[in-house]
Amino acid sequence: MQMFQTLGRTMEPSDVLKIECVACGHRVEWTRAEAFARLGAGARPADLKRLGPCGKCGEKRRIRAWI
């Protein structure tokens, strides 16, 4: 049985989720608690694509995310 990666399985308490717009370079950083509150501990990588438009340029789908 294969397990999907989720924020809850991946993020340690001290980790920070970094999200960057590829189009303009705008970047935000969320603590583990903020990421869980906004996305849920069960969020998968594909769920990050649905975050919405960049707060700076409005780009909707071109993001990078890493821990």
PyMOL commands that place a pseudoatom at each C-alpha (Angstrom):
pseudoatom trace, name=CA, resn=MET, resi=1, chain=A, elem=C, hetatm=0, pos=[0.000, 0.000, 0.000]
pseudoatom trace, name=CA, resn=GLN, resi=2, chain=A, elem=C, hetatm=0, pos=[1.423, 3.376, -1.031]
pseudoatom trace, name=CA, resn=MET, resi=3, chain=A, elem=C, hetatm=0, pos=[0.933, 6.380, 1.264]
pseudoatom trace, name=CA, resn=PHE, resi=4, chain=A, elem=C, hetatm=0, pos=[0.468, 9.827, -0.223]
pseudoatom trace, name=CA, resn=GLN, resi=5, chain=A, elem=C, hetatm=0, pos=[2.583, 12.651, 1.148]
pseudoatom trace, name=CA, resn=THR, resi=6, chain=A, elem=C, hetatm=0, pos=[0.587, 15.191, 3.118]
pseudoatom trace, name=CA, resn=LEU, resi=7, chain=A, elem=C, hetatm=0, pos=[1.560, 18.249, 5.111]
pseudoatom trace, name=CA, resn=GLY, resi=8, chain=A, elem=C, hetatm=0, pos=[0.817, 16.342, 8.309]
pseudoatom trace, name=CA, resn=ARG, resi=9, chain=A, elem=C, hetatm=0, pos=[3.206, 13.537, 7.384]
pseudoatom trace, name=CA, resn=THR, resi=10, chain=A, elem=C, hetatm=0, pos=[5.899, 15.811, 5.965]
pseudoatom trace, name=CA, resn=MET, resi=11, chain=A, elem=C, hetatm=0, pos=[6.134, 18.896, 8.179]
pseudoatom trace, name=CA, resn=GLU, resi=12, chain=A, elem=C, hetatm=0, pos=[7.972, 18.812, 11.499]
pseudoatom trace, name=CA, resn=PRO, resi=13, chain=A, elem=C, hetatm=0, pos=[6.890, 21.305, 14.205]
pseudoatom trace, name=CA, resn=SER, resi=14, chain=A, elem=C, hetatm=0, pos=[9.748, 23.684, 13.381]
pseudoatom trace, name=CA, resn=ASP, resi=15, chain=A, elem=C, hetatm=0, pos=[9.291, 23.530, 9.577]
pseudoatom trace, name=CA, resn=VAL, resi=16, chain=A, elem=C, hetatm=0, pos=[8.150, 26.437, 7.432]
pseudoatom trace, name=CA, resn=LEU, resi=17, chain=A, elem=C, hetatm=0, pos=[6.163, 26.029, 4.200]
pseudoatom trace, name=CA, resn=LYS, resi=18, chain=A, elem=C, hetatm=0, pos=[7.477, 28.408, 1.553]
pseudoatom trace, name=CA, resn=ILE, resi=19, chain=A, elem=C, hetatm=0, pos=[5.238, 29.328, -1.377]
pseudoatom trace, name=CA, resn=GLU, resi=20, chain=A, elem=C, hetatm=0, pos=[6.539, 31.377, -4.288]
pseudoatom trace, name=CA, resn=CYS, resi=21, chain=A, elem=C, hetatm=0, pos=[4.897, 32.749, -7.425]
pseudoatom trace, name=CA, resn=VAL, resi=22, chain=A, elem=C, hetatm=0, pos=[7.022, 31.708, -10.402]
pseudoatom trace, name=CA, resn=ALA, resi=23, chain=A, elem=C, hetatm=0, pos=[5.667, 34.610, -12.461]
pseudoatom trace, name=CA, resn=CYS, resi=24, chain=A, elem=C, hetatm=0, pos=[6.701, 37.514, -10.211]
pseudoatom trace, name=CA, resn=GLY, resi=25, chain=A, elem=C, hetatm=0, pos=[8.764, 36.031, -7.379]
pseudoatom trace, name=CA, resn=HIS, resi=26, chain=A, elem=C, hetatm=0, pos=[6.331, 37.028, -4.597]
pseudoatom trace, name=CA, resn=ARG, resi=27, chain=A, elem=C, hetatm=0, pos=[6.909, 34.702, -1.652]
pseudoatom trace, name=CA, resn=VAL, resi=28, chain=A, elem=C, hetatm=0, pos=[5.124, 33.861, 1.586]
pseudoatom trace, name=CA, resn=GLU, resi=29, chain=A, elem=C, hetatm=0, pos=[6.183, 31.612, 4.444]
pseudoatom trace, name=CA, resn=TRP, resi=30, chain=A, elem=C, hetatm=0, pos=[3.794, 29.790, 6.743]
pseudoatom trace, name=CA, resn=THR, resi=31, chain=A, elem=C, hetatm=0, pos=[4.649, 28.008, 9.965]
pseudoatom trace, name=CA, resn=ARG, resi=32, chain=A, elem=C, hetatm=0, pos=[3.368, 24.474, 10.389]
pseudoatom trace, name=CA, resn=ALA, resi=33, chain=A, elem=C, hetatm=0, pos=[0.420, 25.782, 12.409]
pseudoatom trace, name=CA, resn=GLU, resi=34, chain=A, elem=C, hetatm=0, pos=[-0.458, 28.382, 9.748]
pseudoatom trace, name=CA, resn=ALA, resi=35, chain=A, elem=C, hetatm=0, pos=[-0.194, 25.814, 6.941]
pseudoatom trace, name=CA, resn=PHE, resi=36, chain=A, elem=C, hetatm=0, pos=[-2.452, 23.388, 8.812]
pseudoatom trace, name=CA, resn=ALA, resi=37, chain=A, elem=C, hetatm=0, pos=[-4.973, 26.141, 9.577]
pseudoatom trace, name=CA, resn=ARG, resi=38, chain=A, elem=C, hetatm=0, pos=[-5.100, 27.328, 5.953]
pseudoatom trace, name=CA, resn=LEU, resi=39, chain=A, elem=C, hetatm=0, pos=[-4.803, 24.032, 4.101]
pseudoatom trace, name=CA, resn=GLY, resi=40, chain=A, elem=C, hetatm=0, pos=[-5.372, 21.239, 6.616]
pseudoatom trace, name=CA, resn=ALA, resi=41, chain=A, elem=C, hetatm=0, pos=[-2.924, 18.566, 7.730]
pseudoatom trace, name=CA, resn=GLY, resi=42, chain=A, elem=C, hetatm=0, pos=[-4.230, 16.281, 4.975]
pseudoatom trace, name=CA, resn=ALA, resi=43, chain=A, elem=C, hetatm=0, pos=[-3.294, 18.676, 2.156]
pseudoatom trace, name=CA, resn=ARG, resi=44, chain=A, elem=C, hetatm=0, pos=[-1.359, 17.042, -0.684]
pseudoatom trace, name=CA, resn=PRO, resi=45, chain=A, elem=C, hetatm=0, pos=[1.011, 18.718, -3.161]
pseudoatom trace, name=CA, resn=ALA, resi=46, chain=A, elem=C, hetatm=0, pos=[-1.777, 18.994, -5.745]
pseudoatom trace, name=CA, resn=ASP, resi=47, chain=A, elem=C, hetatm=0, pos=[-3.873, 20.934, -3.218]
pseudoatom trace, name=CA, resn=LEU, resi=48, chain=A, elem=C, hetatm=0, pos=[-1.265, 23.701, -3.171]
pseudoatom trace, name=CA, resn=LYS, resi=49, chain=A, elem=C, hetatm=0, pos=[-2.065, 24.438, -6.817]
pseudoatom trace, name=CA, resn=ARG, resi=50, chain=A, elem=C, hetatm=0, pos=[-5.545, 25.505, -5.684]
pseudoatom trace, name=CA, resn=LEU, resi=51, chain=A, elem=C, hetatm=0, pos=[-4.326, 28.231, -3.336]
pseudoatom trace, name=CA, resn=GLY, resi=52, chain=A, elem=C, hetatm=0, pos=[-5.706, 30.979, -5.533]
pseudoatom trace, name=CA, resn=PRO, resi=53, chain=A, elem=C, hetatm=0, pos=[-4.097, 33.888, -7.277]
pseudoatom trace, name=CA, resn=CYS, resi=54, chain=A, elem=C, hetatm=0, pos=[-0.833, 35.490, -6.243]
pseudoatom trace, name=CA, resn=GLY, resi=55, chain=A, elem=C, hetatm=0, pos=[-1.477, 38.434, -3.957]
pseudoatom trace, name=CA, resn=LYS, resi=56, chain=A, elem=C, hetatm=0, pos=[0.945, 40.557, -5.939]
pseudoatom trace, name=CA, resn=CYS, resi=57, chain=A, elem=C, hetatm=0, pos=[0.481, 39.791, -9.661]
pseudoatom trace, name=CA, resn=GLY, resi=58, chain=A, elem=C, hetatm=0, pos=[-2.723, 37.706, -9.780]
pseudoatom trace, name=CA, resn=GLU, resi=59, chain=A, elem=C, hetatm=0, pos=[-1.132, 34.636, -11.413]
pseudoatom trace, name=CA, resn=LYS, resi=60, chain=A, elem=C, hetatm=0, pos=[-3.286, 31.617, -10.600]
pseudoatom trace, name=CA, resn=ARG, resi=61, chain=A, elem=C, hetatm=0, pos=[-1.346, 28.421, -11.213]
pseudoatom trace, name=CA, resn=ARG, resi=62, chain=A, elem=C, hetatm=0, pos=[2.395, 28.993, -11.437]
pseudoatom trace, name=CA, resn=ILE, resi=63, chain=A, elem=C, hetatm=0, pos=[3.616, 28.418, -7.907]
pseudoatom trace, name=CA, resn=ARG, resi=64, chain=A, elem=C, hetatm=0, pos=[6.502, 26.625, -6.244]
pseudoatom trace, name=CA, resn=ALA, resi=65, chain=A, elem=C, hetatm=0, pos=[6.191, 25.236, -2.753]
pseudoatom trace, name=CA, resn=TRP, resi=66, chain=A, elem=C, hetatm=0, pos=[8.763, 23.616, -0.485]
pseudoatom trace, name=CA, resn=ILE, resi=67, chain=A, elem=C, hetatm=0, pos=[9.554, 22.957, 3.145]
for i in range(1, 67): cmd.bond("trace and resi %d" % i, "trace and resi %d" % (i + 1))
show_as sticks, trace
zoom trace
